[in-house]
């Protein structure tokens, strides 16, 4: 299946393909918006099932994402379990 990829990708000196502008920006913006929507939905869902506000949930998730040593899935699983059990942050 042919694809209209002219001008979308460029090969670097190292033989790697690099996404060209404006596609690189579009992709970065799309990922950011998808992440924002997903997290907003998660916080709204959890807010009804835990003693924390959406703002508290967001602040705690931001803090955890900045930590190292855990995968994204491990952070998410721990975050959700601690939120619904009331052990996420001191009340």
RALINNOR-V657229 format. One line per field, one symbol per residue. phi: phi as a letter, one per 40 degrees, with the letter a starting at -180 (. if undefined). burial: 1 if it has 16 or more other C-alpha atoms within 10 Angstrom, else 0. A space follows every 50 residues. Layout:
phi->???
burial->???
//
This chain:
phi->.cbcbcgcbbccccgccbcccccccdccccccccccccccccccccdcba cbcdcccccccdcccccbhbcdccccccdccccccgbcadc
burial->00000000000000000000000000000000000000000010011001 11010011001001000000000010001100110001000
//
